[in-house]
């Protein structure tokens, strides 16, 4: 018999973190934190101080006070807490799409004698679209992987596409559809053995899954901050560039914030020798501060503890969905999945709409997938239980 959700919540060492988020809605269960995380109460306070005292009180002097350094300061905090990255390799800037664009050009430039970019045909649309456009712009060819939905990109699947023409491989750490967690160290090693470099998209893993970029010798990584990092809608993304590549990583949007001397206003461009070379234009200060608060909450909880709860939440959700009798397309092994559970149903859109009407917010993905996103710092076991009960009631008439 399924364990009582109240017993699970009572035994949860991270349960108190839920109270540190704004939960003023009338929802029964919010299961979409893997798309947009909840608002930390600390962010409310931090942004109020920023608007009133820093922007309002210091005006342009705020840049000299602290704002100029925020992209790197917050990047270092994020790298240390979530990515296993030493200081000086992570910067918070721009959107995920812009960051991927920059990294694709920088990574391709490291392998000038090679002309292929490898990516799976099932990757997130942004990643695929950008690979297509950058390959076309640079006269390169795209090699498309066709992995299984659940098993996803394995070393064997990837190896079949690697060769002496491979310049860059683009992979998502957690598949946005099935929730499958890829073997980041193993796949990185396979890419390097082929003489290529890898870009990892961490959008669906950072903040919920421990990551060790330095230890795995990852070349480049990118990720958003509005999911498990709880940075808010449209919060800036981040870029990781391994220290060994910094001197030769040339990105195409060479705005003044990436210059060696930010305020020299030089007639000619000289890129910064540091991770600042990945910046372009004036950073969004309010967004950076929101990201910083989200990162600090995860750092306080500890990403290993977050992962432990994530595994427990997903296991609980799978157990409850199994009792309903629905098909699950997420790996059963907790070591092979991220923090969302995906259910397949022929009328998935209708089911998702009815769930929302009943106060349960999941995530629908074409053509027949419903994602149950379980954000460890804000999702309770009671929410998962209530959502499962309503899901059973919703699908019963549909069959």
The 8 nearest C-alpha neighbors of each residue, nearest first, counted from 0:
[[1, 2, 3, 318, 322, 319, 315, 4],
 [0, 2, 3, 318, 319, 315, 4, 322],
 [1, 3, 4, 0, 6, 7, 5, 315],
 [2, 4, 6, 5, 1, 7, 381, 380],
 [5, 3, 381, 7, 380, 6, 8, 2],
 [4, 6, 8, 3, 7, 9, 381, 380],
 [7, 5, 9, 3, 4, 8, 10, 2],
 [6, 8, 4, 10, 5, 9, 11, 380],
 [9, 7, 11, 5, 10, 6, 380, 4],
 [8, 10, 6, 7, 11, 5, 14, 12],
 [9, 11, 7, 8, 6, 12, 14, 5],
 [10, 12, 8, 14, 13, 9, 7, 308],
 [13, 11, 14, 10, 15, 9, 304, 8],
 [12, 14, 11, 15, 16, 376, 300, 17],
 [15, 13, 11, 16, 12, 17, 8, 379],
 [14, 16, 17, 13, 18, 19, 12, 11],
 [17, 15, 19, 18, 14, 13, 376, 377],
 [16, 18, 377, 19, 15, 20, 376, 14],
 [19, 17, 16, 20, 15, 21, 22, 14],
 [20, 18, 16, 17, 40, 39, 21, 15],
 [21, 19, 39, 40, 18, 38, 17, 22],
 [20, 22, 38, 40, 23, 39, 37, 19],
 [23, 21, 24, 20, 37, 18, 38, 17],
 [24, 22, 21, 25, 26, 20, 38, 37],
 [23, 25, 26, 22, 21, 27, 29, 358],
 [24, 26, 27, 23, 358, 22, 28, 359],
 [27, 25, 358, 28, 24, 359, 29, 360],
 [26, 28, 358, 359, 382, 25, 385, 29],
 [27, 29, 359, 382, 26, 386, 30, 360],
 [28, 30, 360, 31, 359, 26, 27, 361],
 [31, 29, 372, 361, 371, 360, 373, 32],
 [32, 30, 372, 33, 361, 34, 29, 362],
 [31, 33, 36, 35, 34, 374, 372, 226],
 [32, 34, 226, 372, 31, 35, 227, 374],
 [35, 33, 226, 32, 31, 36, 225, 372],
 [36, 34, 226, 32, 225, 33, 31, 37],
 [35, 37, 32, 229, 226, 227, 225, 34],
 [36, 38, 229, 39, 20, 35, 32, 21],
 [37, 39, 21, 20, 40, 229, 36, 231],
 [40, 38, 20, 42, 41, 19, 21, 37],
 [39, 41, 20, 43, 42, 19, 21, 38],
 [42, 40, 44, 39, 43, 45, 292, 19],
 [43, 41, 45, 39, 40, 44, 289, 292],
 [42, 44, 40, 41, 46, 45, 47, 39],
 [43, 45, 47, 41, 42, 46, 48, 40],
 [46, 44, 42, 48, 47, 43, 41, 49],
 [45, 47, 49, 48, 43, 44, 42, 50],
 [46, 48, 44, 50, 49, 45, 51, 43],
 [49, 47, 51, 45, 46, 52, 50, 44],
 [48, 50, 53, 46, 47, 52, 51, 54],
 [51, 49, 54, 47, 48, 55, 52, 53],
 [50, 52, 55, 48, 49, 47, 53, 54],
 [53, 51, 56, 55, 48, 49, 50, 54],
 [54, 52, 49, 57, 56, 55, 50, 61],
 [53, 55, 58, 50, 57, 56, 49, 52],
 [56, 54, 51, 52, 53, 50, 58, 57],
 [57, 55, 52, 53, 54, 58, 51, 50],
 [56, 58, 53, 60, 61, 54, 55, 59],
 [59, 57, 54, 60, 56, 61, 55, 53],
 [60, 58, 61, 62, 57, 54, 63, 53],
 [61, 59, 57, 62, 58, 63, 64, 53],
 [60, 62, 64, 59, 63, 57, 58, 66],
 [63, 61, 66, 67, 60, 64, 65, 59],
 [62, 64, 61, 60, 65, 67, 66, 59],
 [63, 65, 61, 62, 60, 66, 67, 57],
 [66, 64, 63, 62, 67, 68, 61, 69],
 [65, 67, 62, 69, 68, 61, 64, 284],
 [68, 66, 62, 65, 69, 63, 70, 64],
 [67, 69, 66, 71, 70, 65, 72, 62],
 [68, 70, 72, 66, 71, 73, 67, 65],
 [71, 69, 91, 90, 73, 72, 68, 74],
 [70, 72, 74, 90, 69, 73, 68, 75],
 [73, 71, 69, 75, 74, 70, 68, 76],
 [72, 74, 76, 75, 71, 70, 69, 291],
 [75, 73, 90, 71, 89, 77, 91, 72],
 [74, 76, 78, 86, 72, 73, 77, 89],
 [77, 75, 73, 79, 74, 78, 80, 72],
 [78, 76, 74, 80, 75, 79, 81, 294],
 [77, 79, 82, 84, 75, 76, 81, 80],
 [78, 80, 76, 84, 83, 77, 81, 75],
 [81, 79, 77, 298, 78, 76, 82, 83],
 [82, 80, 78, 77, 79, 206, 205, 83],
 [83, 81, 78, 210, 84, 211, 212, 79],
 [84, 82, 211, 79, 212, 210, 78, 213],
 [83, 85, 78, 82, 79, 213, 212, 86],
 [84, 86, 79, 87, 88, 78, 83, 213],
 [87, 85, 75, 88, 84, 78, 89, 79],
 [86, 88, 89, 274, 75, 85, 273, 71],
 [89, 87, 240, 239, 274, 86, 241, 242],
 [90, 88, 239, 74, 238, 75, 78, 87],
 [89, 91, 74, 71, 70, 238, 237, 92],
 [92, 90, 237, 70, 74, 236, 238, 235],
 [91, 93, 235, 236, 237, 278, 90, 282],
 [92, 94, 235, 236, 97, 98, 95, 91],
 [95, 93, 236, 97, 235, 96, 98, 92],
 [94, 96, 98, 236, 97, 223, 99, 222],
 [95, 97, 99, 94, 98, 100, 125, 126],
 [98, 96, 100, 94, 99, 95, 93, 101],
 [97, 99, 95, 101, 100, 96, 94, 102],
 [100, 98, 102, 96, 101, 97, 103, 95],
 [101, 99, 97, 103, 98, 102, 96, 129],
 [100, 102, 250, 98, 99, 104, 103, 251],
 [101, 103, 105, 99, 104, 100, 106, 98],
 [104, 102, 106, 100, 105, 101, 107, 99],
 [103, 105, 107, 102, 101, 106, 250, 108],
 [106, 104, 102, 248, 249, 250, 108, 103],
 [105, 107, 103, 108, 109, 104, 102, 167],
 [108, 106, 104, 109, 110, 105, 103, 166],
 [107, 109, 105, 106, 110, 111, 104, 249],
 [108, 110, 106, 107, 111, 105, 247, 248],
 [109, 111, 108, 166, 107, 112, 113, 106],
 [112, 110, 113, 108, 109, 107, 114, 166],
 [113, 111, 110, 114, 164, 166, 109, 108],
 [114, 112, 164, 166, 111, 110, 165, 115],
 [113, 115, 139, 164, 166, 140, 165, 112],
 [116, 114, 165, 140, 166, 139, 164, 141],
 [117, 115, 167, 141, 168, 166, 142, 165],
 [116, 118, 168, 142, 141, 143, 169, 167],
 [119, 117, 169, 143, 168, 144, 170, 120],
 [118, 120, 144, 143, 121, 122, 145, 146],
 [119, 121, 143, 122, 144, 145, 118, 127],
 [120, 122, 119, 123, 145, 146, 124, 144],
 [123, 121, 119, 120, 124, 127, 126, 171],
 [122, 124, 126, 125, 127, 121, 175, 174],
 [125, 123, 127, 126, 128, 122, 121, 129],
 [126, 124, 128, 127, 123, 129, 96, 122],
 [125, 127, 129, 124, 123, 128, 130, 122],
 [128, 126, 124, 130, 129, 125, 131, 122],
 [129, 127, 131, 125, 130, 126, 124, 132],
 [128, 130, 132, 131, 126, 127, 133, 125],
 [131, 129, 127, 133, 128, 132, 134, 126],
 [130, 132, 128, 129, 134, 133, 127, 135],
 [131, 133, 129, 135, 134, 130, 136, 128],
 [132, 134, 136, 130, 135, 131, 129, 137],
 [135, 133, 139, 137, 131, 132, 136, 138],
 [136, 134, 132, 138, 133, 137, 139, 131],
 [135, 137, 133, 134, 138, 132, 139, 131],
 [136, 138, 134, 139, 135, 133, 104, 114],
 [139, 137, 135, 136, 134, 140, 114, 133],
 [138, 140, 134, 114, 137, 115, 135, 141],
 [139, 141, 115, 134, 114, 116, 142, 138],
 [142, 140, 116, 115, 117, 143, 134, 139],
 [143, 141, 117, 116, 118, 140, 115, 144],
 [142, 144, 119, 118, 120, 117, 141, 145],
 [143, 145, 119, 120, 118, 146, 142, 157],
 [146, 144, 120, 119, 143, 147, 121, 156],
 [147, 145, 151, 152, 144, 148, 156, 119],
 [146, 148, 151, 150, 149, 145, 152, 121],
 [149, 147, 151, 150, 146, 177, 328, 176],
 [148, 150, 151, 147, 328, 177, 329, 179],
 [151, 149, 147, 148, 152, 179, 153, 146],
 [150, 152, 147, 146, 149, 148, 153, 179],
 [153, 151, 146, 156, 157, 150, 154, 181],
 [154, 152, 156, 155, 151, 157, 150, 181],
 [153, 155, 157, 156, 186, 158, 152, 189],
 [156, 154, 158, 153, 157, 159, 152, 160],
 [157, 155, 153, 154, 158, 159, 152, 146],
 [156, 158, 154, 159, 155, 160, 153, 152],
 [157, 159, 155, 161, 160, 156, 154, 189],
 [158, 160, 157, 156, 161, 155, 162, 154],
 [161, 159, 158, 157, 162, 142, 117, 144],
 [162, 160, 158, 159, 165, 193, 157, 163],
 [161, 163, 164, 165, 193, 160, 158, 194],
 [162, 164, 165, 193, 113, 161, 194, 166],
 [165, 163, 113, 162, 114, 115, 166, 112],
 [166, 164, 115, 162, 163, 113, 195, 161],
 [165, 167, 195, 113, 110, 115, 116, 107],
 [168, 166, 116, 196, 197, 195, 165, 107],
 [167, 169, 117, 197, 116, 118, 198, 196],
 [170, 168, 198, 118, 197, 199, 117, 167],
 [171, 169, 199, 200, 172, 118, 198, 168],
 [170, 172, 200, 173, 199, 174, 201, 122],
 [171, 173, 181, 201, 180, 200, 170, 204],
 [174, 172, 180, 179, 171, 203, 178, 204],
 [175, 173, 178, 179, 176, 177, 171, 172],
 [174, 176, 178, 173, 177, 203, 123, 122],
 [175, 177, 174, 178, 341, 364, 370, 368],
 [178, 176, 329, 179, 341, 328, 174, 149],
 [177, 179, 174, 337, 336, 173, 339, 329],
 [180, 178, 336, 174, 173, 177, 335, 337],
 [181, 179, 173, 336, 335, 337, 172, 178],
 [180, 182, 172, 183, 173, 179, 152, 335],
 [183, 181, 185, 184, 186, 180, 153, 172],
 [182, 184, 186, 185, 181, 187, 172, 215],
 [185, 183, 215, 187, 186, 182, 188, 216],
 [186, 184, 188, 182, 187, 183, 189, 154],
 [185, 187, 189, 188, 183, 184, 154, 182],
 [188, 186, 190, 184, 189, 185, 183, 191],
 [187, 189, 191, 185, 186, 190, 192, 184],
 [190, 188, 186, 192, 187, 191, 185, 193],
 [191, 189, 187, 193, 188, 192, 195, 196],
 [190, 192, 194, 188, 193, 195, 189, 196],
 [193, 191, 189, 194, 190, 188, 195, 187],
 [192, 194, 191, 190, 195, 162, 161, 189],
 [193, 195, 191, 192, 190, 196, 163, 165],
 [196, 194, 166, 191, 190, 167, 193, 165],
 [197, 195, 167, 218, 191, 190, 168, 166],
 [198, 196, 168, 167, 218, 169, 219, 199],
 [197, 199, 219, 169, 220, 168, 170, 218],
 [198, 200, 220, 170, 171, 169, 201, 221],
 [199, 201, 171, 221, 222, 202, 220, 172],
 [202, 200, 222, 204, 172, 205, 203, 221],
 [201, 203, 222, 223, 204, 200, 205, 221],
 [204, 202, 173, 201, 205, 175, 33, 172],
 [203, 205, 208, 201, 207, 202, 173, 206],
 [206, 204, 207, 201, 208, 81, 202, 203],
 [205, 207, 227, 228, 81, 208, 204, 297],
 [206, 208, 204, 205, 306, 305, 227, 338],
 [207, 209, 204, 306, 205, 206, 210, 337],
 [210, 208, 302, 303, 81, 207, 211, 306],
 [211, 209, 82, 83, 212, 208, 81, 205],
 [212, 210, 83, 214, 82, 213, 215, 84],
 [211, 213, 215, 217, 83, 214, 84, 82],
 [214, 212, 216, 215, 84, 211, 83, 217],
 [213, 215, 211, 216, 212, 83, 217, 184],
 [216, 214, 184, 212, 217, 213, 211, 187],
 [217, 215, 213, 214, 212, 218, 187, 241],
 [216, 218, 212, 215, 219, 213, 187, 197],
 [219, 217, 241, 197, 196, 240, 216, 198],
 [220, 218, 198, 240, 239, 217, 197, 241],
 [221, 219, 199, 239, 198, 200, 238, 240],
 [222, 220, 238, 200, 237, 201, 239, 199],
 [221, 223, 202, 201, 237, 236, 200, 95],
 [222, 224, 236, 202, 95, 225, 237, 235],
 [223, 225, 228, 230, 226, 236, 234, 229],
 [226, 224, 230, 231, 229, 35, 234, 232],
 [225, 227, 35, 36, 33, 34, 228, 229],
 [226, 228, 206, 229, 36, 33, 374, 207],
 [229, 227, 224, 293, 226, 206, 230, 225],
 [230, 228, 36, 225, 293, 227, 226, 231],
 [231, 229, 290, 225, 289, 224, 234, 228],
 [230, 232, 225, 234, 229, 233, 38, 36],
 [233, 231, 234, 225, 35, 230, 36, 229],
 [232, 234, 231, 235, 225, 94, 286, 230],
 [233, 235, 286, 231, 232, 230, 225, 224],
 [236, 234, 93, 94, 92, 286, 233, 91],
 [235, 237, 223, 94, 95, 92, 222, 91],
 [238, 236, 91, 90, 222, 221, 92, 223],
 [237, 239, 221, 90, 89, 220, 91, 98],
 [238, 240, 89, 220, 219, 88, 221, 241],
 [241, 239, 219, 88, 218, 242, 245, 89],
 [242, 240, 218, 243, 244, 88, 219, 239],
 [241, 243, 245, 244, 88, 240, 87, 246],
 [244, 242, 241, 245, 246, 240, 218, 247],
 [245, 243, 242, 241, 247, 246, 248, 240],
 [244, 246, 248, 242, 247, 243, 240, 241],
 [245, 247, 244, 248, 272, 243, 273, 249],
 [248, 246, 245, 244, 249, 109, 105, 108],
 [249, 247, 105, 245, 244, 246, 250, 106],
 [250, 248, 105, 247, 251, 108, 104, 276],
 [249, 251, 105, 101, 252, 104, 248, 277],
 [250, 252, 253, 101, 249, 104, 105, 100],
 [253, 251, 254, 279, 250, 101, 278, 277],
 [252, 254, 279, 251, 257, 255, 250, 258],
 [255, 253, 279, 280, 256, 257, 252, 258],
 [254, 256, 258, 257, 261, 279, 280, 253],
 [257, 255, 279, 280, 254, 258, 278, 261],
 [256, 258, 276, 278, 275, 255, 279, 271],
 [259, 257, 270, 271, 255, 260, 261, 256],
 [271, 258, 260, 270, 269, 261, 257, 272],
 [261, 259, 258, 263, 262, 271, 264, 269],
 [260, 262, 258, 256, 263, 255, 259, 264],
 [261, 263, 264, 260, 255, 265, 258, 256],
 [262, 264, 265, 260, 261, 259, 258, 266],
 [265, 263, 262, 266, 261, 260, 255, 267],
 [266, 264, 263, 267, 268, 260, 262, 269],
 [267, 265, 264, 268, 263, 269, 255, 258],
 [268, 266, 265, 269, 264, 258, 270, 263],
 [267, 269, 270, 258, 265, 266, 253, 259],
 [268, 270, 258, 259, 267, 271, 260, 257],
 [271, 269, 258, 259, 276, 257, 272, 268],
 [259, 270, 272, 276, 258, 273, 257, 275],
 [271, 273, 246, 270, 276, 259, 245, 274],
 [274, 272, 275, 271, 276, 245, 87, 246],
 [273, 275, 276, 88, 277, 87, 90, 89],
 [276, 274, 273, 277, 257, 278, 271, 90],
 [275, 277, 257, 271, 274, 278, 270, 273],
 [278, 276, 275, 274, 257, 250, 279, 90],
 [279, 277, 257, 275, 276, 256, 92, 280],
 [280, 278, 254, 256, 257, 253, 252, 255],
 [279, 281, 254, 256, 282, 255, 278, 257],
 [280, 282, 256, 283, 279, 255, 278, 284],
 [281, 283, 284, 280, 92, 70, 93, 287],
 [284, 282, 286, 285, 287, 281, 235, 92],
 [285, 283, 287, 286, 282, 288, 66, 69],
 [286, 284, 288, 287, 283, 289, 46, 49],
 [287, 285, 289, 234, 283, 284, 288, 290],
 [286, 288, 284, 290, 289, 285, 291, 283],
 [287, 289, 291, 285, 290, 286, 284, 292],
 [290, 288, 286, 230, 292, 291, 287, 42],
 [291, 289, 230, 287, 293, 288, 292, 294],
 [290, 292, 288, 294, 289, 293, 73, 295],
 [293, 291, 295, 289, 294, 290, 42, 296],
 [292, 294, 290, 228, 229, 296, 291, 295],
 [295, 293, 291, 297, 292, 296, 77, 228],
 [294, 296, 298, 292, 297, 293, 299, 291],
 [297, 295, 299, 293, 298, 294, 300, 292],
 [296, 298, 300, 294, 299, 295, 301, 302],
 [299, 297, 295, 301, 80, 296, 300, 294],
 [300, 298, 296, 297, 301, 295, 302, 294],
 [299, 301, 297, 298, 296, 302, 304, 305],
 [302, 300, 298, 304, 303, 299, 297, 305],
 [301, 303, 305, 304, 209, 306, 297, 300],
 [302, 304, 306, 305, 301, 307, 209, 208],
 [305, 303, 307, 306, 301, 302, 308, 300],
 [306, 304, 302, 308, 303, 307, 375, 207],
 [305, 307, 309, 303, 304, 308, 208, 207],
 [308, 306, 304, 310, 309, 305, 303, 311],
 [307, 309, 311, 305, 310, 306, 375, 312],
 [310, 308, 306, 312, 375, 311, 307, 338],
 [309, 311, 313, 307, 308, 312, 333, 314],
 [310, 312, 308, 314, 309, 313, 315, 307],
 [313, 311, 315, 309, 314, 310, 308, 316],
 [312, 314, 316, 310, 315, 311, 317, 309],
 [315, 313, 311, 317, 312, 316, 310, 318],
 [316, 314, 312, 318, 313, 317, 311, 319],
 [315, 317, 313, 319, 318, 314, 320, 312],
 [318, 316, 320, 314, 315, 319, 321, 313],
 [317, 319, 315, 321, 316, 320, 314, 322],
 [318, 320, 322, 316, 321, 317, 387, 315],
 [321, 319, 323, 317, 322, 318, 325, 316],
 [320, 322, 324, 318, 323, 319, 317, 325],
 [323, 321, 319, 320, 324, 318, 325, 317],
 [322, 324, 320, 321, 325, 391, 319, 387],
 [325, 323, 321, 322, 320, 326, 319, 391],
 [326, 324, 323, 320, 321, 327, 342, 343],
 [327, 325, 343, 342, 328, 324, 344, 321],
 [326, 328, 342, 329, 341, 343, 325, 340],
 [327, 329, 341, 177, 149, 342, 326, 330],
 [328, 330, 177, 327, 341, 340, 178, 149],
 [331, 329, 332, 336, 335, 179, 149, 328],
 [332, 330, 333, 329, 335, 336, 314, 317],
 [331, 333, 334, 330, 335, 336, 329, 314],
 [334, 332, 335, 336, 310, 331, 330, 314],
 [333, 335, 332, 336, 180, 337, 310, 330],
 [336, 334, 180, 333, 332, 179, 330, 181],
 [337, 335, 179, 180, 333, 178, 330, 334],
 [336, 338, 178, 180, 339, 173, 179, 204],
 [339, 337, 309, 373, 372, 313, 207, 336],
 [338, 340, 372, 371, 373, 178, 337, 370],
 [341, 339, 371, 329, 370, 313, 178, 372],
 [342, 340, 370, 369, 177, 328, 329, 327],
 [341, 343, 327, 369, 368, 326, 328, 370],
 [342, 344, 368, 326, 367, 327, 369, 341],
 [343, 345, 347, 346, 367, 368, 342, 326],
 [346, 344, 367, 347, 343, 366, 368, 348],
 [347, 345, 344, 349, 348, 350, 367, 397],
 [346, 348, 367, 344, 350, 349, 345, 368],
 [349, 347, 351, 350, 346, 352, 363, 367],
 [348, 350, 352, 351, 347, 346, 353, 354],
 [351, 349, 347, 353, 348, 352, 354, 346],
 [350, 352, 354, 348, 349, 353, 347, 363],
 [353, 351, 349, 355, 354, 350, 348, 356],
 [354, 352, 356, 350, 355, 351, 349, 357],
 [353, 355, 359, 351, 357, 356, 352, 350],
 [354, 356, 359, 358, 360, 352, 357, 353],
 [355, 357, 353, 354, 358, 352, 359, 360],
 [358, 356, 354, 355, 359, 353, 389, 27],
 [357, 359, 26, 27, 355, 356, 354, 360],
 [358, 360, 28, 355, 354, 27, 357, 29],
 [359, 361, 29, 355, 30, 31, 28, 358],
 [362, 360, 30, 31, 371, 370, 359, 351],
 [361, 363, 370, 369, 31, 371, 364, 360],
 [364, 362, 369, 368, 370, 348, 351, 365],
 [365, 363, 368, 366, 369, 367, 362, 176],
 [366, 364, 367, 368, 363, 348, 347, 369],
 [365, 367, 364, 368, 347, 348, 345, 363],
 [366, 368, 347, 365, 344, 345, 343, 346],
 [369, 367, 343, 364, 342, 347, 363, 365],
 [370, 368, 363, 342, 341, 362, 347, 364],
 [371, 369, 341, 362, 340, 361, 372, 363],
 [370, 372, 340, 30, 361, 339, 341, 373],
 [373, 371, 339, 30, 31, 33, 32, 370],
 [372, 374, 339, 338, 30, 378, 375, 371],
 [373, 375, 378, 32, 377, 376, 372, 227],
 [376, 374, 309, 378, 377, 305, 308, 373],
 [377, 375, 16, 374, 17, 378, 13, 305],
 [376, 378, 17, 375, 374, 379, 16, 20],
 [379, 377, 374, 375, 373, 376, 382, 380],
 [380, 378, 382, 381, 377, 8, 383, 14],
 [379, 381, 4, 383, 382, 8, 384, 7],
 [380, 382, 4, 384, 379, 383, 385, 5],
 [383, 381, 28, 385, 379, 380, 384, 386],
 [382, 384, 380, 386, 381, 385, 387, 316],
 [383, 385, 381, 387, 382, 386, 380, 388],
 [386, 384, 382, 388, 387, 383, 381, 389],
 [385, 387, 383, 389, 384, 388, 28, 390],
 [388, 386, 390, 384, 389, 385, 391, 383],
 [387, 389, 385, 391, 386, 390, 384, 392],
 [388, 390, 392, 386, 391, 387, 393, 385],
 [391, 389, 387, 393, 392, 388, 386, 394],
 [392, 390, 388, 389, 393, 394, 323, 395],
 [391, 393, 389, 390, 395, 394, 388, 396],
 [394, 392, 390, 391, 395, 389, 350, 353],
 [393, 395, 397, 391, 396, 392, 398, 390],
 [394, 396, 398, 392, 397, 393, 391, 390],
 [397, 395, 398, 394, 393, 392, 391, 350],
 [398, 396, 394, 395, 393, 346, 350, 349],
 [397, 395, 396, 394, 393, 346, 344, 345]]
